[in-house]
Amino acid sequence: MANIDKIIKKVKKRQKLRFTELCALCEHFKMKKKRISGSHHIYKRIEAPFFTLPVQSVKGDAKPYQVKQLLDNLESNSIKFVK
């Protein structure tokens, strides 16, 4: 759990995330990896509200717009993003 806390702090400070950190963040918010299509890893939220998020790695880093998409989906669906 301490690792998730560090990732959330990085997100709040708008620091760059590693791809593995973005995947861990997706799984923390009850998303499961449904499939891999090429370089895209498709995550789907398994509890209501449902949404899908494709993420991909660029030299080991997460794409900033995909991190923003995750945060926007969480915020628009009133899922608490606190730590």
C-alpha positions in Angstrom: 0.0 0.0 0.0 2.9 2.3 0.6 3.8 2.1 -3.1 0.3 3.4 -4.1 0.7 6.3 -1.7 4.0 7.3 -3.4 2.3 7.0 -6.8 -0.6 9.2 -5.7 1.8 11.8 -4.4 3.6 11.8 -7.7 0.3 12.3 -9.5 -0.7 15.2 -7.2 2.7 16.8 -7.9 2.1 16.3 -11.6 5.4 14.3 -11.9 6.0 11.9 -14.7 4.7 8.3 -14.0 6.3 5.1 -15.1 4.1 2.7 -17.1 4.2 0.2 -14.3 3.0 2.8 -11.8 0.1 3.7 -14.1 -0.9 0.0 -14.3 -0.7 -0.2 -10.5 -2.9 2.9 -10.1 -5.5 1.3 -12.5 -5.5 -1.9 -10.5 -5.8 0.1 -7.2 -9.0 1.7 -8.5 -10.5 -1.7 -9.2 -9.6 -2.0 -12.9 -8.6 -5.2 -14.5 -6.4 -5.8 -17.5 -8.8 -7.2 -20.1 -6.4 -7.7 -22.9 -3.3 -6.5 -24.7 -3.7 -5.3 -28.2 -0.2 -4.5 -29.6 1.4 -2.0 -27.3 -2.0 -1.0 -25.7 -3.0 -2.6 -22.4 -6.8 -2.3 -22.1 -8.0 -1.8 -18.5 -11.7 -2.0 -17.6 -13.3 -1.0 -14.3 -15.0 -4.1 -12.8 -17.3 -2.2 -10.5 -19.8 0.5 -11.2 -19.3 3.0 -12.7 -17.8 1.1 -15.6 -15.3 2.6 -18.0 -12.5 1.4 -20.3 -9.0 2.9 -20.5 -6.3 1.9 -23.0 -2.8 2.7 -21.8 0.6 2.2 -23.4 4.3 2.5 -22.6 6.7 4.9 -24.3 10.2 3.9 -23.3 8.9 2.7 -19.9 7.0 5.9 -19.2 3.2 6.4 -19.1 1.7 8.9 -21.6 0.6 12.0 -19.7 -2.7 12.3 -21.5 -3.6 8.7 -20.4 -2.9 9.5 -16.8 -5.1 12.6 -17.2 -7.8 10.4 -18.8 -7.8 8.1 -15.7 -8.0 11.0 -13.3 -10.8 12.6 -15.3 -12.8 9.4 -15.4 -12.3 8.9 -11.6 -13.4 12.5 -10.9 -16.4 12.5 -13.3 -17.6 9.3 -11.7 -17.2 10.7 -8.1 -14.5 8.1 -7.2 -12.5 9.4 -4.3 -8.8 10.1 -5.1 -7.4 10.9 -1.7 -4.3 10.1 0.2 
